[in-house]
Amino acid sequence: MYKILCSLFCLAVVFTSCKKDQDPFEISKHHIGLLTDSTQVKDIKHIYANDSIVRFIGGDEFLGNVNNIEIFEKGGKKLLTLMPKHALDSTSTISGIRIMDPRFATNKNLSTISVFKDIRNHYKISRISNLINSIVVIVEDINASFTIDKKELPANLRFDMDLKFESAHIPDQARIKYFFINWLD
């Protein structure tokens, strides 16, 4: 009996010591660094204890329920903008994240400094939306949306609001303007 318990203890020690630390800049479908799709607003101050957290709490008169939370490094570099699902609720989870720092990247090295070719080569594009000044490329595999300014497109495609964009319309070197992760249910 003693040998069995000792063996189980040794196995437990081996498995727990093999635990991989979470990369603070890795992006996947369900986490960004140390944030997960189930992280509550009240937990953000513990996750980013060494960074600066700025909360904007707007009134309902003009802004609606804007309640963005911005994360800055101590040196002042902006890392992320978090959008809680419910304004003024510390138990709310995060519905969206705007990634600002290029160190945040997917396992296929997609970041804010990537170009359209990187998106197309590594992920299945779910759809492309045509907006007034930009297009939005949606990649459901990682719950991401990428905004590309229409200035990156050929002149004949910039002003046609009825055009249904396809991957072939977008130049390979079109730069990403905004990188969002969306955790909506």
N, C-alpha and C positions, 0 to 999 in steps of 0.2 A: 504494500500500500504506500509506504514511504517513497519507494522508487518511482511509482506512478505519479505521485504528487510532485516530486522533484522534477521529473521529466516534463510534466505539464507546465510547471513554473519556468523551466528553461526555454520551452517553446514560446511561451508568452513573452518572455524577455526578448527573444530573437525577433519575433514579429513586430513588437512595438519599437524596437531599435531600428528597424528598416523603414520606418515611417518617413516619407518624403516631405520636406518643408515646402509650404506653398510659396511660389514665386510671387512677390508683391506686384509684379507688372504683367502677369499672364492674363490673357483674355480668353474665356471660353463661353459656351452657351449659358452656363449657370453661375459663372463667377467672373469678377474682374479683380485680380489681385486677391486681397483678403475679404472683399465684399462678395456676398452671394445674393441670389435672387430672393432669399428669405431673411436677409439682414434688415433689422429694424432701425429706424432713425435714431433711437436712443443708444444703439450700439456703435454708432459712427465715431463718437468721441473716444471710445476705447480702441477701435481699429486704427484710427489716425491720431493717436495720443502724441506723437512726435511732430505732427504737422499742424497747420492752422486751419480752422474750420470757420467759414463765414456763412451765416444763415441770413437770407433775405426773406422777410415776412411782410408781404404786401397786404393792403386792405382790399376789400371787395369793391370799393368805389370805381376804380379804373382798371385794375390789374386782374381781377378775378381771384383765384386761389393760388397765386404764384408763391411758391415756398421752396425755391431752389437752395441747395446747399453746395457751396464751393469749397474744394479742398486745395490748399496751397502747401508747398514745402516751406520749411522754416526760412529758406532763402528768398521766398516770394514767388517762385515759379508755380503757375497754376497747373494742377494735375487733372482734376475732374470736376464736373458739375453734376450733382445728383438731383433727381426730380422725384420726390416722394409721391406715392399714390394718393395720399390724403394730406391736405394742408393742415398744419398745426396739430398733428397727431404723432406723438413720439413712438407709438407702437406701429405706425405705418411702415410698410416695406417700400423699397425703391422701385419705381416703375421705369425709369430711364436714366441713362448716364451718358453725358457727353464727354468723350475722351479728348483731353487737351495735350497731354504729354506724349511725345513719340516713343518713350520707353515702354508704354503699354502696348503689347503686341500679342497676336494670336500665336498658336503653335506653328503656324505657317508664315510667321513674320509679317503679318498685315498690321499696319499701324497708321497713324495720322500722316506720315510722310510717304505712304505708299501711293501708287498710281492705279488707274483702272485695270491695267493689264494684270496686276497682282491679285485683284479681286477675281477677275475672270478666270485666271489660270488655276486658282486654288479653291474656289467655291462655286457652287451652283447658284446662279442669280435667279431669285424667285420672281422679281418683277422690277420694272423701271418706270418711275412716275415722272411726268413732264409738268414742271411748275413754271412760273413766270420767268424767274432769273436763274433757275437751277434745275437739275434732275436729281432724283433720289433713287439710288440703287439699293434694293432690299435683298438681304441674304438671310433667309430664315434658318439655315443650318446653325448659325451662331447668334440669332436674334439681333442682327445688326442692320443699320441703314447708313449709307454713305451719301453725302451730298456733294455733287460736283457742279461747280459754277458753269453756266452756259458759255462763259467767255473761253472755256477750255475746248469748246466744240467748234466745228467748221461753221463759218458765217451763215451758210444756207440752212443750218439746222437750229439756229438760236431763237428765231422768232415765230416758228410754226407751232402754235399751241395745240393743234390737232394731231401733230405727229405722234405716232406710237413708237417710242424709242425701243430699239433692240441693241444688243451688245455690239453689233457691227457698226452702229452709228457713232459710237464713242471711241475717240482716239486712245490708243494704248497708253500714251503718256499724260492723259488727263489726270490732274492732281485732285486728291480728295480735299474738300474744303472742311467738311464736318464728318465726324465718326461717332455714331450713337449706338448704344446697346439698349434694347427695349425689353423689359421684363413684364409685359402686360399679360394678364391671364384672360 
